[in-house]
Amino acid sequence: MRKVPTAILLVHCPDQRGLVAKIADFVFHNGGNIVHADHHIDTECGLFLMRVEWELEGFQLHRDEIVAGFAPIAANLNLKWDLRFSDHRQRIAIMVSKYDHCLYDLLLREASDEFQARTALVIGNHPDAGSVTARFGIPFFLFPIDPQNKAEQEEKELALLADHEIDLIVLARYMQILTPRFASRYPNRIINIHHSFLPAFIGSRPYHQAYERGVKLIGATSHYVTDQLDTGPIIEQDVIRISHRDSVEDLIRKGRDLERIVLGRAVRLHLDSRVLPYGQKTAIFD
């Protein structure tokens, strides 16, 4: 079945009367066919949030003209908005340390055409993942990091990302804390996977801590990276049951399975333009 390219509009603004009608009217009067529309009102914040998607085929405005056509309406309604296109193949950079389970999963999903994206490169602070990327024919760049060279190495990484016109950065168990300078260059475009619900067992050996506490559930959390450690807007979470029969090794195995699934879901939601961050939250239009 032929896929018709679509335009996707993500909107949030102070709630007011007539917002849905006015946005839908813009699409209708330009000959557009809406294929998905969803909205939500956060009553505590008084915010209106919406995702609307329409077919470009038959739309009277060329895709290069849509921004100029919608801008007066957005200004009149005091909208914050973002326009995207479903056929834009985003360029991804994956950052990884020694653990490769999430890296493998992301590359396999891409190879299976689950993602409308292309992994342009992988960055590691250890050489371990180089053999993985070689199997997929993806360039691997090594930037060893220590307290003395961290700022210098991050500058090199940022230059590399800019040269490759990266749209999205995925931290696939990258065991380095990005500096605020790095994070601020890609707002809501760096996705991390955390090996627990947030907040939870802090520090090293989280599964050992969970085992010692006799937990009945373990979880994983995927979120956008901000300049505050592990406090960015959450995109996806999940849990799995734990039994008294489970060993630490069982917890690690189950936890890694969750990390793969949760990170894969989060990346796909972002690539499909179904995530609308606002404040410390996200609306997920799934």
N, C-alpha and C positions, 0 to 999 in steps of 0.2 A: 504494500500500500504506500503510495507516494505521500511523503510528509510535506505539508505546505509550511513554508517559513512563517513565523509569527513575530509580532512585536509584543513586548512585555513591559508593562508600566507598573512600577512599585511606588506607592504614594503614602505619605503620612503628613498630617497637619492637625491643627486644632479642630475639634468636631464642630460641625455647623450643618444647617439644613441644606439639602439639595446636592450634596457632594457626589453621590452615586449617579444621580441623573445627569449632572453636568459633565462628568467624566465619560459616561456612556454616550452622551449626546455628541461629544467630540468624535468618538469612533464612528457612530451612526452617520453623522452628516458628511463624513469623508468616505463613506461606502464600505466601512469595515465590518467584518463578521466576527463577533466576540465568541471565542471558544472556551474561555474560562474567566470567571469573575468571582472574587471572594473579598469580603471586607469584614473588619472587626472594629469595635469601638472599645478602647480601654477607658472605662468610666472613671477609674481612679486618676488617670492622667489627663482625661478629657481629650484623648487623641483618637483620630480616625486613621485607620490603616487599611490599605486596599492593594490588591494585585489584580490587574486586568490584562488579558491576553487576547489578541485578535490576529486574524490572518492578514498577511501582507498582500496576498493575491487579491486583486480587485480594489485595494485601498488606493484612494485618489492621491494621497501624498506619497512621494518617494521616501524611502527610509531616511535619506539625508535631509528631508524637509520636515520630518515629524517634530523634531525638537523646536524649530522655529514656529511651527503651527500650534504646538501645545503651550509654549512659553507664556503667551498672554493670559491664558486660562489659569495656569499655575500661579502666575503673579497675582491675579485678581483674587484667587482663593487662598493665597499664602501657603502653597503646597511646597513640601520638600519631595523631590521625585527623582527617579532614575529610570532611564529607558534602555532596554536591552533587546537583543534579537536572538531567536532560538537557534539560528544556523551559524552563529558566531562560535567558532571552535576555540575555546579559551586555551591559553598556554599556561601550563602548570610547572612549578618548580617544587620538588619534594626535598625536604631536609631530613636527614636521618643520622643516627649514631651507630650503635652496634646491633640493636635489635632490628631484624629485617622482616618480621611477620606482617606489619602494616604496609611496608613498601611492596612486598610481593603481592599483597591483596589488591592494592591500588593499581599496580601495573597489569595484573590479570584482568581486573574489571575494565581497564581501558582497552586491552587487547580484545575483550569480548564485546566492545562497543557499548558498554553500559554508560560511559561518560561521553558527553559532547565536549571533548577536550583532548589535548595532546600534551604529554609530559615532555617538556623541552630539555630538562636537565635534572640531575639529582646532585645535591650538595651533601657532603658528609664531613663530620669532624673526626671521624675514624675511617680507615681504609676498608673496613669489613664489607660495606655494601657495594664496593666496586665490582665484585664478581656477579652480583645480582643484576646490576644495570647492564653489564656487558651481554648477558643473555638476551636482553630485550633491545639491544642496540641503542641505548640511551646514554648520552655523555655523563660522566661522573667527574665531579670536581671536589678535590680534597682540600679542606681548610682546617688544619689542626688548630685548636684554640686552647689557650691557657690565660691566666689572669693578666699576664704581661702583654699579650698580643691581641686580646679580644677586640678592642676598638679598631685596630688596623685590619684584622681579618674581616670584621663586619663591613668595613668600607669596601673591601675587595668583593665581598659577596653582593653588596648592594649594586656595585658597578656591573657585576656579571648579570644580575637579574634585570637591570635596566637595559643592557646590551641585547638581551634575549626577549625583551618586551613581555615580561611575565605578567599574567593577569592574576594568578592565584598561587599562594605559597601554602604547602601542606607540611606540617610538622609530624612526620610519621615516627613517633617516639624519638624525637630529636632532644637529646638530653643536655641542652644548653638553654639558658635563659636569654631571650632576646632583649637587647637594651631598648629603652624607650625611643631612642633615635631610630632604630631599625623598625620597631613596631609602628611608629607614626608614619612611616613612608608607605605603608600598605594598610590603611584603616579598613577593617572588615573584609580584608583579603588575605589574612593569614589564619588558617584553621589548625587547631591543636587537638590532640587526643590525650586525655588524662586517664590514668589507670584507676579511677575510682569515681564515685559521686563527689561532687564538690560542695562544701569542704568535707574532707574525710581524713583518712590516715595520712599525716603529713610527713615528708622526709623520705628516706631510703627504706627499702624492704617493706613496701606497703602490704604485700600479700602475707609476709611473715607476721606483721602486726595484726592483720585481719584474722589470721589463723589463731594467734594467741588470744584474741578476744572472742573466738568462737562465733564469728559472724554467720548469719543465715542467708545473707545476700551479698554479692559483690556487684559492682557496677563499673561503667565507663562513661565518660563525659567528653563530648566534643564541643569546642567553643572557639569563638574568635579571640585572637590574641590582642591584648591592649598593653599599655605601659604598666599596668598593675598585674602582678603575677597571678595567673589562674583565676581572674575575676571577670574575664570578658564575657560578652553575651553568649548564652548557651544555645547551641543548635540542636543537639541530639543527645539522648541518654538511654541507657538500658541496664537491666540487671539480670542476674542468673542466680538460681537457688544454690545454697551451699549446705552440705550435710556434715554431721559429725564424723562421717566416714572419710571425708575428703582430706587428703594430705596437702601440705604446702604446694607440692608439685601439681596436684589437681587444681588448686586455686590459680596457680600461674597459668596452667593450660586453659582453664575456663576463662580467665581474665583476658588472655591474649585473643581468644575467639571473640569475646565481646568488643575488644578494642578494634579489631578488624571490621566488624559489622557496624559499629557506631561511627567510626571514622568514614567508612564507605558511604553510609547514609548521609552524613553531614556534607561530604564533598558533593554528592549528587544533588542534594537539596540546594546547595549554593549554585552549582552549575546550571540547574534548571530555574534559577531566579525565583525560588520559593521561600527565601529567607529575607525578612525585612527587619533589620536591627533598628532599635530605637531605645535610647538611654542604655540601661544595663540589660535590656531584654531583647528577645526576638519574637516576631510573629512568624509562624511557619504555615504557609499556605499549601498544604499537601493534599 
